[in-house]
């Protein structure tokens, strides 16, 4: 074998792993944003969509979160067909709603209903960031208010899982009104002795963070969730200073007393059940 042939052989060996990797379908693996490891999607699913190497929490759908948190077969959805209306005739809004609906199989950015956690009946609302970044418009506000009123009437504990980019600009002032509506419903719920747990997932920003997401008896968050009102770049441009790396991360908010606890996905159901039992014991 001459030198030229030897060199070609070495190159083939060097490129073999990369070539083999290209032959593996992308649907089999997911790249972790935290540690950049390639993780089998089947392993992610078994591990509640948490990276087994670094603990990074991948985004999950509202349906998947309900499956993880509520007892099997206990969930009963409310107002499943309620959807928004393009009242301002905002250009291309109808097309965006249709695309989001086909992508997620949902009519709006939040799923609401009742179910049980460890046998304890609860009212639950779960936002899904895949639907227009779970922005809050009229339908989202209406579904949440109906859920809160249901919890008030039936004296159920309330758990809301937030993940949102804020108010929905296509609905203008009608989207901003939902901040006041949901908070008013929560005030009535609290006056009737209701127990409300808010769980903040990635991200929770804008009008949602400024209203019902932070108005709970107990506020929990998933690790490294982004939580804030205005975006980092807007704040830096306004104050003309650089912000720390962990700014608006759940860990920073806990340090400053804005959160009660940061809870991993694997521990979430167990902790929620414990809090619900403690509250039930306090009432009896």
C-alpha positions as a Markdown table, in Angstrom:
| # | Residue | x | y | z |
|---|---|---|---|---|
| 1 | Unk | 0.0 | 0.0 | 0.0 |
| 2 | Unk | 1.5 | 3.3 | -1.0 |
| 3 | Unk | 1.4 | 6.5 | 1.1 |
| 4 | Unk | -1.5 | 8.0 | -0.8 |
| 5 | Unk | -3.7 | 4.9 | -0.3 |
| 6 | Unk | -2.8 | 4.8 | 3.4 |
| 7 | Unk | -3.9 | 8.4 | 3.8 |
| 8 | Unk | -7.2 | 7.7 | 2.1 |
| 9 | Unk | -7.8 | 4.7 | 4.4 |
| 10 | Unk | -7.1 | 6.8 | 7.5 |
| 11 | Unk | -9.5 | 9.5 | 6.3 |
| 12 | Unk | -12.3 | 6.9 | 5.8 |
| 13 | Unk | -11.8 | 5.6 | 9.4 |
| 14 | Unk | -11.8 | 9.1 | 10.8 |
| 15 | Unk | -15.1 | 10.1 | 9.0 |
| 16 | Unk | -16.8 | 6.8 | 9.7 |
| 17 | Unk | -18.5 | 7.8 | 13.0 |
| 18 | Unk | -19.8 | 11.0 | 11.5 |
| 19 | Unk | -21.1 | 9.2 | 8.4 |
| 20 | Unk | -22.8 | 6.6 | 10.6 |
| 21 | Unk | -24.3 | 9.4 | 12.7 |
| 22 | Unk | -25.8 | 11.0 | 9.6 |
| 23 | Unk | -27.5 | 7.7 | 8.8 |
| 24 | Unk | -29.4 | 7.6 | 12.2 |
| 25 | Unk | -32.8 | 9.3 | 11.8 |
| 26 | Unk | -33.0 | 12.7 | 13.6 |
| 27 | Unk | -36.3 | 11.6 | 15.2 |
| 28 | Unk | -34.4 | 9.0 | 17.3 |
| 29 | Unk | -32.3 | 11.5 | 19.2 |
| 30 | Unk | -32.7 | 15.0 | 20.8 |
| 31 | Unk | -29.9 | 17.4 | 21.4 |
| 32 | Unk | -29.9 | 18.7 | 25.0 |
| 33 | Unk | -29.6 | 22.5 | 25.1 |
| 34 | Unk | -28.0 | 22.2 | 28.6 |
| 35 | Unk | -25.0 | 19.9 | 28.0 |
| 36 | Unk | -25.4 | 19.3 | 24.2 |
| 37 | Unk | -25.5 | 15.6 | 24.7 |
| 38 | Unk | -27.5 | 13.4 | 22.2 |
| 39 | Unk | -30.3 | 11.7 | 24.2 |
| 40 | Unk | -32.5 | 9.0 | 22.9 |
| 41 | Unk | -36.1 | 10.3 | 22.7 |
| 42 | Unk | -37.3 | 7.1 | 24.3 |
| 43 | Unk | -35.0 | 7.7 | 27.3 |
| 44 | Unk | -36.3 | 11.3 | 27.5 |
| 45 | Unk | -39.9 | 10.2 | 27.5 |
| 46 | Unk | -39.2 | 7.7 | 30.3 |
| 47 | Unk | -37.3 | 10.4 | 32.3 |
| 48 | Unk | -40.2 | 12.9 | 32.1 |
| 49 | Unk | -38.4 | 14.8 | 29.3 |
| 50 | Unk | -35.5 | 15.7 | 31.7 |
| 51 | Unk | -31.9 | 15.2 | 30.4 |
| 52 | Unk | -30.4 | 12.2 | 32.3 |
| 53 | Unk | -26.9 | 13.8 | 32.0 |
| 54 | Unk | -27.4 | 17.4 | 33.2 |
| 55 | Unk | -31.0 | 17.6 | 34.4 |
| 56 | Unk | -32.1 | 20.1 | 31.8 |
| 57 | Unk | -35.9 | 20.2 | 31.6 |
| 58 | Unk | -37.1 | 20.0 | 28.0 |
| 59 | Unk | -40.4 | 21.8 | 27.2 |
| 60 | Unk | -43.4 | 19.5 | 27.3 |
| 61 | Unk | -47.0 | 19.8 | 26.0 |
| 62 | Unk | -50.0 | 20.6 | 28.2 |
| 63 | Unk | -51.3 | 17.1 | 27.7 |
| 64 | Unk | -48.0 | 15.5 | 28.7 |
| 65 | Unk | -47.9 | 17.6 | 31.9 |
| 66 | Unk | -51.4 | 16.6 | 32.8 |
| 67 | Unk | -50.4 | 12.9 | 32.2 |
| 68 | Unk | -47.4 | 13.4 | 34.5 |
| 69 | Unk | -49.3 | 15.2 | 37.3 |
| 70 | Unk | -52.8 | 13.9 | 37.5 |
| 71 | Unk | -53.9 | 10.3 | 38.5 |
| 72 | Unk | -54.5 | 8.1 | 35.5 |
| 73 | Unk | -57.9 | 8.6 | 33.9 |
| 74 | Unk | -59.0 | 11.2 | 36.4 |
| 75 | Unk | -58.8 | 14.3 | 34.2 |
| 76 | Unk | -62.1 | 15.8 | 32.9 |
| 77 | Unk | -61.5 | 18.7 | 30.5 |
| 78 | Unk | -63.7 | 21.9 | 30.7 |
| 79 | Unk | -64.5 | 24.2 | 27.9 |
| 80 | Unk | -62.5 | 22.2 | 25.4 |
| 81 | Unk | -64.1 | 23.9 | 22.3 |
| 82 | Unk | -63.8 | 27.5 | 23.5 |
| 83 | Unk | -61.6 | 29.5 | 21.2 |
| 84 | Unk | -60.8 | 33.1 | 20.4 |
| 85 | Unk | -62.3 | 35.4 | 17.8 |
| 86 | Unk | -60.4 | 37.9 | 15.6 |
| 87 | Unk | -62.5 | 40.8 | 16.8 |
| 88 | Unk | -60.1 | 43.5 | 15.5 |
| 89 | Unk | -59.7 | 41.8 | 12.1 |
| 90 | Unk | -55.9 | 41.7 | 12.8 |
| 91 | Unk | -54.1 | 40.7 | 9.6 |
| 92 | Unk | -53.1 | 37.0 | 9.3 |
| 93 | Unk | -54.3 | 36.3 | 12.9 |
| 94 | Unk | -56.8 | 33.7 | 11.8 |
| 95 | Unk | -54.1 | 31.9 | 9.8 |
| 96 | Unk | -51.8 | 31.9 | 12.9 |
| 97 | Unk | -54.5 | 30.5 | 15.1 |
| 98 | Unk | -55.3 | 27.8 | 12.6 |
| 99 | Unk | -51.6 | 26.8 | 12.3 |
| 100 | Unk | -51.2 | 26.7 | 16.1 |
| 101 | Unk | -54.4 | 24.6 | 16.4 |
| 102 | Unk | -53.2 | 22.1 | 13.8 |
| 103 | Unk | -49.8 | 21.9 | 15.3 |
| 104 | Unk | -51.0 | 21.3 | 18.9 |
| 105 | Unk | -54.4 | 19.7 | 18.5 |
| 106 | Unk | -55.7 | 22.4 | 20.9 |
| 107 | Unk | -58.3 | 25.2 | 20.4 |
| 108 | Unk | -56.4 | 27.6 | 22.6 |
| 109 | Unk | -53.2 | 28.0 | 24.6 |
| 110 | Unk | -54.5 | 26.6 | 27.9 |
| 111 | Unk | -56.2 | 23.3 | 28.9 |
| 112 | Unk | -58.4 | 23.5 | 31.9 |
| 113 | Unk | -60.3 | 20.8 | 33.9 |
| 114 | Unk | -60.6 | 18.8 | 37.1 |
| 115 | Unk | -58.9 | 15.6 | 38.2 |
| 116 | Unk | -57.2 | 14.0 | 41.2 |
| 117 | Unk | -53.6 | 14.0 | 42.5 |
| 118 | Unk | -53.1 | 11.1 | 44.9 |
| 119 | Unk | -56.8 | 10.8 | 45.1 |
| 120 | Unk | -57.3 | 14.5 | 46.1 |
| 121 | Unk | -59.7 | 16.4 | 43.8 |
| 122 | Unk | -58.3 | 19.6 | 42.2 |
| 123 | Unk | -58.9 | 22.1 | 39.5 |
| 124 | Unk | -56.0 | 22.4 | 37.1 |
| 125 | Unk | -55.0 | 24.7 | 34.2 |
| 126 | Unk | -52.0 | 24.1 | 32.1 |
| 127 | Unk | -50.6 | 26.5 | 29.5 |
| 128 | Unk | -48.9 | 25.2 | 26.3 |
| 129 | Unk | -46.1 | 27.4 | 24.9 |
| 130 | Unk | -46.4 | 25.7 | 21.5 |
| 131 | Unk | -49.7 | 27.6 | 20.9 |
| 132 | Unk | -48.5 | 31.1 | 20.0 |
| 133 | Unk | -46.1 | 31.1 | 23.0 |
| 134 | Unk | -49.2 | 30.6 | 25.2 |
| 135 | Unk | -49.9 | 34.3 | 24.9 |
| 136 | Unk | -52.9 | 35.3 | 26.9 |
| 137 | Unk | -55.9 | 36.6 | 24.9 |
| 138 | Unk | -59.7 | 36.6 | 25.5 |
| 139 | Unk | -60.2 | 32.8 | 25.3 |
| 140 | Unk | -57.3 | 32.0 | 27.6 |
| 141 | Unk | -58.5 | 34.5 | 30.2 |
| 142 | Unk | -62.1 | 33.2 | 29.8 |
| 143 | Unk | -61.1 | 29.6 | 30.3 |
| 144 | Unk | -59.0 | 30.4 | 33.3 |
| 145 | Unk | -61.8 | 32.5 | 34.9 |
| 146 | Unk | -64.3 | 29.7 | 34.3 |
| 147 | Unk | -61.9 | 27.3 | 35.9 |
| 148 | Unk | -61.4 | 29.5 | 39.0 |
| 149 | Unk | -65.1 | 30.0 | 39.4 |
| 150 | Unk | -65.6 | 26.3 | 39.2 |
| 151 | Unk | -63.0 | 25.8 | 41.9 |
| 152 | Unk | -64.7 | 28.4 | 44.0 |
| 153 | Unk | -68.1 | 26.8 | 43.7 |
| 154 | Unk | -66.9 | 23.2 | 44.3 |
| 155 | Unk | -64.4 | 24.3 | 46.9 |
| 156 | Unk | -61.5 | 22.6 | 45.0 |
| 157 | Unk | -57.8 | 23.5 | 45.4 |
| 158 | Unk | -56.5 | 25.2 | 42.3 |
| 159 | Unk | -53.2 | 24.5 | 40.5 |
| 160 | Unk | -52.1 | 26.6 | 37.5 |
| 161 | Unk | -49.1 | 25.7 | 35.4 |
| 162 | Unk | -47.9 | 28.8 | 33.6 |
| 163 | Unk | -45.7 | 29.0 | 30.5 |
| 164 | Unk | -46.3 | 32.2 | 28.5 |
| 165 | Unk | -44.8 | 35.0 | 26.4 |
| 166 | Unk | -47.3 | 37.4 | 27.9 |
| 167 | Unk | -50.4 | 39.2 | 26.4 |
| 168 | Unk | -51.5 | 38.5 | 22.9 |
| 169 | Unk | -50.8 | 41.7 | 20.8 |
| 170 | Unk | -53.4 | 40.8 | 18.1 |
| 171 | Unk | -56.2 | 41.3 | 20.6 |
| 172 | Unk | -55.0 | 44.7 | 21.9 |
| 173 | Unk | -56.6 | 46.0 | 25.1 |
| 174 | Unk | -58.9 | 43.0 | 25.3 |
| 175 | Unk | -55.9 | 40.8 | 26.0 |
| 176 | Unk | -54.6 | 43.2 | 28.7 |
| 177 | Unk | -58.0 | 43.1 | 30.4 |
| 178 | Unk | -57.5 | 39.4 | 31.1 |
| 179 | Unk | -54.9 | 40.3 | 33.7 |
| 180 | Unk | -57.5 | 42.1 | 35.8 |
| 181 | Unk | -60.2 | 39.5 | 35.1 |
| 182 | Unk | -58.1 | 36.5 | 36.3 |
| 183 | Unk | -56.9 | 38.4 | 39.4 |
| 184 | Unk | -60.4 | 39.4 | 40.3 |
| 185 | Unk | -61.5 | 35.8 | 40.0 |
| 186 | Unk | -58.6 | 34.7 | 42.2 |
| 187 | Unk | -59.5 | 37.3 | 44.8 |
| 188 | Unk | -63.0 | 35.9 | 45.0 |
| 189 | Unk | -61.5 | 32.4 | 45.2 |
| 190 | Unk | -59.3 | 33.5 | 48.1 |
| 191 | Unk | -62.1 | 35.2 | 49.9 |
| 192 | Unk | -64.0 | 31.8 | 49.9 |
| 193 | Unk | -61.0 | 30.1 | 51.5 |
| 194 | Unk | -59.5 | 28.7 | 48.3 |
| 195 | Unk | -56.0 | 27.3 | 48.1 |
| 196 | Unk | -54.0 | 28.2 | 45.0 |
| 197 | Unk | -50.6 | 26.8 | 43.9 |
| 198 | Unk | -48.9 | 28.4 | 40.9 |
| 199 | Unk | -46.2 | 26.4 | 39.1 |
| 200 | Unk | -43.9 | 28.5 | 36.8 |
| 201 | Unk | -42.4 | 26.7 | 33.9 |
| 202 | Unk | -40.2 | 28.0 | 31.0 |
| 203 | Unk | -40.8 | 30.8 | 30.2 |
| 204 | Unk | -43.3 | 33.0 | 32.2 |
| 205 | Unk | -43.2 | 36.6 | 31.1 |
| 206 | Unk | -45.2 | 39.7 | 30.4 |
| 207 | Unk | -48.9 | 40.0 | 31.5 |
| 208 | Unk | -49.0 | 36.4 | 32.8 |
| 209 | Unk | -46.1 | 37.0 | 35.2 |
| 210 | Unk | -47.7 | 40.3 | 36.2 |
| 211 | Unk | -51.1 | 38.7 | 37.1 |
| 212 | Unk | -52.3 | 35.2 | 38.1 |
| 213 | Unk | -48.9 | 33.5 | 37.8 |
| 214 | Unk | -47.5 | 35.4 | 40.8 |
| 215 | Unk | -50.7 | 35.7 | 42.9 |
| 216 | Unk | -50.8 | 32.3 | 44.5 |
| 217 | Unk | -50.6 | 31.0 | 48.1 |
| 218 | Unk | -47.6 | 28.9 | 47.1 |
| 219 | Unk | -45.4 | 29.6 | 44.1 |
| 220 | Unk | -43.2 | 26.8 | 42.7 |
| 221 | Unk | -41.0 | 26.7 | 39.6 |
| 222 | Unk | -39.1 | 24.2 | 37.5 |
| 223 | Unk | -35.3 | 24.5 | 37.5 |
| 224 | Unk | -33.8 | 27.3 | 35.3 |
| 225 | Unk | -37.2 | 28.6 | 34.2 |
| 226 | Unk | -37.1 | 32.1 | 32.8 |
| 227 | Unk | -39.5 | 34.3 | 34.8 |
| 228 | Unk | -39.9 | 38.0 | 34.4 |
| 229 | Unk | -41.9 | 40.9 | 32.9 |
| 230 | Unk | -39.9 | 42.7 | 30.3 |
| 231 | Unk | -37.1 | 41.0 | 28.3 |
| 232 | Unk | -33.5 | 41.1 | 29.3 |
| 233 | Unk | -32.4 | 43.2 | 26.3 |
| 234 | Unk | -35.2 | 45.8 | 26.9 |
| 235 | Unk | -34.1 | 46.2 | 30.5 |
| 236 | Unk | -30.4 | 46.5 | 29.7 |
| 237 | Unk | -31.2 | 49.2 | 27.1 |
| 238 | Unk | -33.4 | 51.0 | 29.6 |
| 239 | Unk | -31.0 | 51.1 | 32.5 |
| 240 | Unk | -27.8 | 51.0 | 30.3 |
| 241 | Unk | -26.2 | 48.3 | 32.4 |
| 242 | Unk | -25.3 | 44.7 | 31.9 |
| 243 | Unk | -27.4 | 42.2 | 33.9 |
| 244 | Unk | -26.0 | 39.1 | 35.7 |
| 245 | Unk | -26.1 | 35.8 | 33.8 |
| 246 | Unk | -28.7 | 34.3 | 36.1 |
| 247 | Unk | -31.0 | 37.3 | 35.8 |
| 248 | Unk | -34.7 | 36.2 | 35.7 |
| 249 | Unk | -33.8 | 32.6 | 36.3 |
| 250 | Unk | -35.9 | 30.7 | 38.8 |
| 251 | Unk | -32.8 | 30.2 | 41.0 |
| 252 | Unk | -32.3 | 33.9 | 41.2 |
| 253 | Unk | -35.9 | 34.6 | 42.0 |
| 254 | Unk | -35.9 | 32.1 | 44.8 |
| 255 | Unk | -32.8 | 33.7 | 46.3 |
| 256 | Unk | -34.7 | 37.0 | 46.4 |
| 257 | Unk | -37.8 | 35.5 | 48.0 |
| 258 | Unk | -40.1 | 35.5 | 45.0 |
| 259 | Unk | -40.5 | 31.7 | 44.9 |
| 260 | Unk | -41.2 | 29.2 | 47.6 |
| 261 | Unk | -39.4 | 26.3 | 46.0 |
| 262 | Unk | -37.7 | 25.0 | 42.8 |
| 263 | Unk | -39.0 | 21.5 | 42.1 |
| 264 | Unk | -37.8 | 19.0 | 39.5 |
| 265 | Unk | -40.3 | 17.4 | 37.3 |
| 266 | Unk | -39.7 | 14.0 | 39.0 |
| 267 | Unk | -40.6 | 15.4 | 42.4 |
| 268 | Unk | -43.5 | 17.7 | 41.3 |
| 269 | Unk | -46.5 | 15.4 | 41.7 |
| 270 | Unk | -45.2 | 14.1 | 45.1 |
| 271 | Unk | -44.8 | 17.7 | 46.5 |
| 272 | Unk | -48.1 | 18.8 | 45.1 |
| 273 | Unk | -49.8 | 15.9 | 46.8 |
| 274 | Unk | -48.1 | 16.7 | 50.1 |
| 275 | Unk | -49.1 | 20.3 | 50.0 |
| 276 | Unk | -52.7 | 19.4 | 49.2 |
| 277 | Unk | -52.8 | 16.9 | 52.1 |
| 278 | Unk | -51.4 | 19.6 | 54.4 |
| 279 | Unk | -54.0 | 22.1 | 53.3 |
| 280 | Unk | -56.8 | 19.5 | 53.7 |
| 281 | Unk | -55.6 | 18.7 | 57.2 |
| 282 | Unk | -55.5 | 22.3 | 58.1 |
| 283 | Unk | -59.2 | 22.7 | 57.1 |
| 284 | Unk | -60.4 | 19.6 | 58.9 |
